[in-house]
Amino acid sequence: MKKSSWLRRLGTFASLALMAALMAGCTDKMIVLDPKGPIGEQQRDLIYISTLLCLVIIVPVLIITGVIIWRYRARPDNKAKYEPEWEHSTKLETIWWGIPIIIIIILAIVTVRYTFALEPSKALDSDKEPITIQVTSLDWKWLFTYPEQGIATVNYVQFPEDTPIRFQLTSDAPMNSFWIPQLGGQLYTMSGMAMTLHLQADEPGEYFGSGANFSGKDFAQMRFTANATSDEEFEEWVEEIKRKAPILTLDGYKELAEPGVSQVQTFSAFPEGLFEQIVTKYAASHNHGLTTREVEPREQTKHGEDHNDIDVKADDTKSEDLEVPAEGSHDHHSETDEHAGHR
């Protein structure tokens, strides 16, 4: 009997040791806890604070549970006090209700504070001008267009370190989620909407990026590399693409938008207004009847949803009728305003 009890205990300790070993082997992949930008650092701090506050409740409960099980276990020589008539203790009730309530209040205050501080469309404080990169999620690939540089890439994005990046997000496929874990939290990409996400890399390096939302059979292939470099390397990279890469025509984009995986691609130019055309392509199905007037920023729909902050006329014109030059894109600024989203 004693041998069987010791074997059970040994098995329990062995299971715990195995779990600890497996978790230790995964620490090198917990990149969300190794941030390389101001947004990622604040989100990591929020994770730590929330975890510690929850542990204040969880750890004592687990310890007390073990003590109770051990102290009141069924044994003939158990000398634990037996009180069958006991039913209430004001002191204990105050402790196990008061402490969780206080922690929940603290957690709510911290969460609200960080929620406003990390609002995705809020510009980052910096002495440098932000760079705008337009992101379109496709089946099953990512298209990045640079309106200021006039180039485009697929499944690869590069930008200067220590420079705010203003990502403008939309989708020409099922809804997805844009995520660079070491730089900041994810933000959804949705058809007919243009969302804004500000991120920044504080040091050079290659960062893992992916889609964080199920979108079909090859959604696992929607990965990309986010490469932060020096200003000089970024300019050289842009110039090299302009010299060597082909042009993305409108027909080329339609072919690219067809469902399928893709390798890294670069383009020296793209159709002017391509991002805006992708957004307004679905305007008729997202504007809840607003077909003849301008969609104002943060206008509320009947269901309480925010419209995309796009400064264009939403009319009944079909996207196929929009004429977009097929030749090289010229430098232009997107007319997409900042739009609040959810990380």
WOMO-V717493 format. One record per pair of residues at least 4 apart in sequence whose ideal C-beta (glycine too) atoms are under 6 Angstrom apart, sorted by sequence separation. I is the first residue (numbers start at 1). J is the second residue. D is the distance in whole Angstrom. If there is no record, write none. Layout:
i:I j:J d:D
i:I j:J d:D
This chain:
i:54 j:58 d:6
i:55 j:59 d:5
i:60 j:64 d:6
i:67 j:71 d:6
i:68 j:72 d:6
i:93 j:97 d:6
i:94 j:98 d:5
i:114 j:118 d:6
i:215 j:219 d:5
i:229 j:233 d:4
i:240 j:244 d:6
i:241 j:245 d:5
i:248 j:252 d:5
i:270 j:274 d:5
i:273 j:277 d:6
i:282 j:286 d:6
i:283 j:287 d:5
i:301 j:305 d:5
i:317 j:321 d:5
i:35 j:40 d:3
i:138 j:143 d:6
i:146 j:151 d:5
i:214 j:219 d:5
i:229 j:234 d:5
i:248 j:253 d:6
i:35 j:41 d:5
i:159 j:165 d:5
i:136 j:143 d:4
i:145 j:152 d:5
i:179 j:186 d:4
i:72 j:80 d:5
i:187 j:195 d:6
i:211 j:219 d:6
i:298 j:306 d:5
i:299 j:307 d:5
i:35 j:44 d:5
i:71 j:80 d:5
i:135 j:144 d:6
i:144 j:153 d:5
i:169 j:178 d:5
i:177 j:186 d:5
i:178 j:187 d:6
i:187 j:197 d:5
i:33 j:44 d:6
i:133 j:144 d:6
i:134 j:145 d:4
i:143 j:154 d:6
i:177 j:188 d:5
i:178 j:189 d:6
i:211 j:222 d:4
i:295 j:307 d:5
i:297 j:309 d:4
i:133 j:146 d:6
i:141 j:154 d:6
i:142 j:155 d:6
i:144 j:157 d:5
i:176 j:189 d:5
i:210 j:223 d:5
i:288 j:301 d:5
i:141 j:155 d:6
i:288 j:302 d:6
i:132 j:147 d:6
i:175 j:190 d:5
i:184 j:199 d:5
i:209 j:224 d:4
i:132 j:148 d:6
i:183 j:199 d:4
i:209 j:226 d:5
i:171 j:189 d:4
i:183 j:201 d:6
i:170 j:189 d:6
i:171 j:190 d:6
i:206 j:225 d:5
i:207 j:226 d:4
i:248 j:267 d:4
i:294 j:313 d:6
i:295 j:314 d:5
i:169 j:189 d:5
i:171 j:191 d:5
i:206 j:227 d:5
i:245 j:266 d:4
i:247 j:268 d:6
i:250 j:271 d:5
i:245 j:267 d:5
i:247 j:269 d:5
i:248 j:270 d:4
i:205 j:228 d:6
i:245 j:268 d:4
i:170 j:194 d:5
i:204 j:228 d:5
i:290 j:314 d:6
i:291 j:315 d:6
i:311 j:335 d:5
i:182 j:207 d:5
i:204 j:229 d:6
i:241 j:266 d:5
i:291 j:316 d:5
i:168 j:194 d:6
i:169 j:195 d:4
i:186 j:212 d:5
i:242 j:268 d:5
i:310 j:336 d:6
i:180 j:207 d:5
i:201 j:228 d:4
i:241 j:268 d:6
i:287 j:314 d:5
i:131 j:159 d:6
i:168 j:196 d:6
i:309 j:337 d:4
i:180 j:209 d:4
i:167 j:197 d:4
i:309 j:339 d:4
i:179 j:210 d:6
i:279 j:310 d:5
i:283 j:314 d:4
i:131 j:163 d:6
i:135 j:167 d:5
i:166 j:198 d:6
i:280 j:312 d:6
i:179 j:212 d:4
i:130 j:164 d:4
i:131 j:165 d:6
i:132 j:166 d:5
i:133 j:167 d:6
i:134 j:168 d:5
i:135 j:169 d:5
i:136 j:170 d:6
i:137 j:171 d:5
i:138 j:172 d:6
i:139 j:173 d:4
i:164 j:198 d:6
i:165 j:199 d:5
i:177 j:211 d:6
i:128 j:163 d:5
i:138 j:173 d:5
i:176 j:211 d:5
i:177 j:212 d:4
i:130 j:166 d:5
i:136 j:172 d:6
i:137 j:173 d:6
i:164 j:200 d:5
i:177 j:213 d:4
i:176 j:213 d:5
i:126 j:164 d:5
i:281 j:319 d:4
i:137 j:176 d:4
i:176 j:215 d:5
i:124 j:164 d:4
i:161 j:201 d:5
i:221 j:261 d:5
i:297 j:337 d:5
i:174 j:215 d:5
i:161 j:203 d:6
i:57 j:100 d:6
i:135 j:178 d:6
i:161 j:204 d:5
i:218 j:261 d:5
i:277 j:322 d:5
i:180 j:226 d:5
i:56 j:103 d:6
i:277 j:324 d:6
i:53 j:103 d:5
i:273 j:324 d:6
i:137 j:189 d:4
i:271 j:324 d:4
i:272 j:325 d:5
i:53 j:107 d:5
i:271 j:325 d:6
i:272 j:329 d:5
i:269 j:328 d:3
i:270 j:329 d:5
i:269 j:329 d:5
i:49 j:110 d:6
i:120 j:187 d:5
i:161 j:228 d:4
i:46 j:114 d:5
i:156 j:224 d:6
i:155 j:224 d:4
i:156 j:225 d:5
i:157 j:226 d:5
i:158 j:227 d:4
i:160 j:231 d:5
i:124 j:198 d:5
i:160 j:234 d:5
i:250 j:324 d:5
i:121 j:196 d:4
i:123 j:198 d:6
i:42 j:118 d:6
i:124 j:200 d:6
i:250 j:326 d:5
i:120 j:197 d:5
i:249 j:326 d:4
i:140 j:218 d:4
i:140 j:219 d:6
i:158 j:237 d:6
i:140 j:221 d:5
i:247 j:328 d:5
i:140 j:222 d:5
i:142 j:224 d:5
i:172 j:257 d:5
i:194 j:279 d:5
i:149 j:238 d:5
i:151 j:241 d:5
i:192 j:282 d:3
i:191 j:282 d:4
i:192 j:283 d:6
i:192 j:286 d:4
i:152 j:248 d:5
i:172 j:278 d:5
i:154 j:262 d:5
i:156 j:264 d:5
i:170 j:278 d:6
i:155 j:264 d:5
i:170 j:279 d:5
i:154 j:265 d:4
i:153 j:266 d:5
i:194 j:308 d:4
i:152 j:267 d:4
i:193 j:308 d:4
i:194 j:310 d:5
i:152 j:270 d:4
i:138 j:257 d:5
i:150 j:269 d:6
i:139 j:259 d:4
i:140 j:261 d:6
i:141 j:262 d:4
i:145 j:270 d:6
i:145 j:275 d:6
i:134 j:275 d:4
i:40 j:182 d:6
i:43 j:185 d:6
i:136 j:278 d:6
i:194 j:336 d:5
i:196 j:338 d:5
i:40 j:183 d:5
i:196 j:339 d:5
i:40 j:184 d:5
i:195 j:339 d:5
i:39 j:184 d:4
i:36 j:182 d:5
i:37 j:183 d:4
i:195 j:341 d:4
i:35 j:182 d:6
i:32 j:181 d:5
i:31 j:181 d:5
i:31 j:182 d:5
i:187 j:341 d:5
i:187 j:343 d:6
i:185 j:343 d:4
i:39 j:199 d:6
i:37 j:199 d:6
i:38 j:200 d:6
i:37 j:200 d:5
i:37 j:201 d:5
i:36 j:201 d:6
i:37 j:202 d:5
i:36 j:202 d:6
i:36 j:203 d:6
i:168 j:336 d:5
i:150 j:329 d:5
i:150 j:331 d:5
i:148 j:331 d:6
i:147 j:332 d:6
i:147 j:334 d:5
i:132 j:334 d:6
i:121 j:338 d:4
i:121 j:339 d:5
i:121 j:340 d:5
i:120 j:341 d:5
i:120 j:343 d:6
